[in-house]
Structures are given as C-alpha cells and as structure tokens.
Amino acid sequence: MKAQRKRKKAWVLGMSLLFLSVTLANIIFFLASDRRDGYYPVTYKSLYVPADIPVLEETRVVERGKVELRIRGGGTARRWKISDDTGDAYANEGKFPIIRLKEFRHVYKIRPEGQGPVEQEITVAFGFYPSEYYKKGGRTQPDNYWIVWASVPMGKFSRRPLSFWSDPYESIDASDREEAKRMLKEEVGLLDTDGTQARVEKIASWLMAKWKEGAGTPSDAIEKERSPLRVLKVVLSGEGKIWCAQHALIYHFFANMAGLPTRLVHLAGRLDNVITTGHAFAETFFRELGIWAKVDPSLNKLLILNDAGQPLGSADVYNAIVSGNISGLRVRAFKEGEVVSIPYAEVSGDDSYYYSAGAHLVFLRPGSARRPWIIRYLFQPDFAYSLDASPLERAYEWRGVLFLTWCASLILLGYAILKRG
C-alpha cells in the first residue's frame, strides 16, 4: 500500500513537471514570436475566388468522349444547354453538365437553365485526343482529355463566401450606420443604377476630398476608436490626423454600408526586428466581373486596371511589381475634382516602395481587432499571401502543437490527481 502511494505521488509529480514544462514552452514561444506574424498563409485562389461564384471543381469521364463537368457554387442547376464551335447544340438534365467532345480542340458553351449557380454562360476550351491519334505516330497512349481554358476558376480549394469578408459593423451604433447610408445618398450621390466601379470611385474620391487636410500621424485615441464615422468627423473638425490605416478603414466602412463587399488588406513583413514594409488599403468585390479589386485612397489609386480595363486585386499588383511587369497598367486617380486615368508607370513608385519582395499581403477577418488575442493567436488568424509564407505556416503549426500538448498535459495532471484520491 505504501509503495502504491509512492507511485501515485511520483505520477502526480511527473505530470506536474510535464504540465509546467509545456506551459513554460508555450509562454516562451508566445513571447519569442512577433504578433505581426500572427497570420496564416493561404493560396491565391482561396483569397480571390469566393464561394458565391461557380467553380469547375471536378471532371468525370462518363463514357468515351463524354465528360461531366462538376461545377459548384451558389446553387444547383438541373438543366444545361450546351453548344460547340461546330454548331452542334443539345441539352441534358442533371446536377452537372455533360459535354460531348469532338476530336482535337474545340470550344464549348454551357448555360444553366432555371435556378442554378450562375446566370451567365460558361465557356470551356477542351482538347480530346483519342488513342488512335497517337497510334498513327507509333505511340501507345490512352485517350487524352485536356481542358485548355475555362471562363470560371478550376480546382478544389478552400473558399469563403462574400459574407465572410463583408463587415456589417453591427458592433457600432446603429445611428452611425444610418447616418453613413444617408451621406452616401445625399452627399456622395450614389444612384441605384451605378455599377461597382462608379460606386467605388464616387465613395473614394468623396472621401479624399473630405480628408484632404487631415493626413498625418493619428493619436492613440483615434487608433482606439471603433467607429470609422466618428474618426472621419474628428478629422473634419480639425481635431486629429489619420494615415493609411484609417483611410482604408473609413473607405471600408462606407463601401460596406453602400452594399459593396469590401475587406481590409495590410502589407506587413519583417526581418528579425526590422520591418520590411507597412501599408493599409482595401479590396472591393466587383459582382459584375466576379473579382476583387484593390482600392487605395491613401495613395490616390482608386483602381489599377490592366490593358483590358479590368481592375486588379492586391496580389495581382504585388506580382506585377515584383516581376517588373507593369507596362500597360493604368490608374484611376482623383485629380482636380474628378477621376481620371493615368499610366501606372508614372505613379508606381510609392507602390514599389511598399511592395518589397519580403512583403506579406495580410487579409483581415472582419472584426479582427475585436476578437480576444488568444482566439486570433490559436484559432482565427488573419490570412496572408506572399512569395514565401512558409515560415508563417510553420509558426502557426508550432502554436497548435504546443497548445494541444498543453491541453493533454493538463488532462493527464487532473487524472493523476483524481487517481491519487
């Protein structure tokens, strides 16, 4: 009996030491980590393809020369009209469309009928090279099915709905939200007929005219203020200054109040204790185009357009800058009371300054600053995109492993104490 009590005591002591060791390891790791690294790396598609738009996730060869395209996103169609570039047209019933492939490369147009995931037509360029084609060249090879191009994104990857990113600002007074909506109608002049680009440019240029004299270093009080409308009023009263973080936040607030899904994006990065960049702006979703577009009123870059006139997202701008491929890009900027287009090369210097090769694009979850740090630290980090975010992934995984080990050691310690009785 005495020996048994000694064993139980030793077990409790051992579990206590284990618990204290793991607790110490968690504390050391937390203190050694920079909170600016508290985000998790994700892919371009996960950030830029919301769950609300159709994606070609899978394909299935149902019989030779017939392929089922498993398109998902936003709903389920039950009838599909299909046509190809030879003039053939047909329809099929079912959850997914099945296309009848012609030999070699052809273009197929697919239109869902009734209630489906998308209203617009989907186009797929498909190559079908049968085994007989290769046999003529003396090669033994099975049929080759090849999607050359598609008008919708392809692949299976994590996606989040637009509602995940949009912030209704329910944490601030309803009166602030209602006042902002009134201002959008009466002062900004938004019309129901305005498209997304018109709305973005009206809101951003109006704000730039408003805070023209208010650029500068914000006080601690402004940094802590959660209502973007109140921050704007402080600036307009001449009682405070704001910089890029508040510029982005105020635009983010008014854009979401205008019904435009908009999210906050930061540029962050460091090498040991030296930062390599720091800037803030926003991205607004263009429903007409199914894309996110960078909006940076702080640097007077309302939109950055490619040579086809399509707005670019932050990651697109990032990749263009680090690759040096900016020719043909244009900027929509606020000049002398109106929005004009100018060559991006003429104003790319400040972007190049911030978009360093070591930069991370950090996409903030709505209400990120309001969540307890332990939640952000362990379960709901903000997301990052960069040329190399692998160190961030390793840090996040270590946080998880250490926390789970701590939980296990706590359970073992409690069990040991109960058994000791």
PyMOL commands that set and color helices and strands:
alter all, ss='L'
color gray80, all
select helices_A, chain A and resi 2-32+35-37+44-48+131-135+162-165+174-188+196-210+220-224+228-236+244-257+297-299+314-323+344-346+349-354+368-370+373-378+390-420
alter helices_A, ss='H'
color red, helices_A
select strands_A, chain A and resi 39-41+55-63+66-72+79-84+89-93+98-100+104-113+122-129+144-150+262-271+274-286+291-295+303-305+330-335+338-343+360-363+382-386
alter strands_A, ss='S'
color yellow, strands_A
deselect
rebuild
show_as cartoon
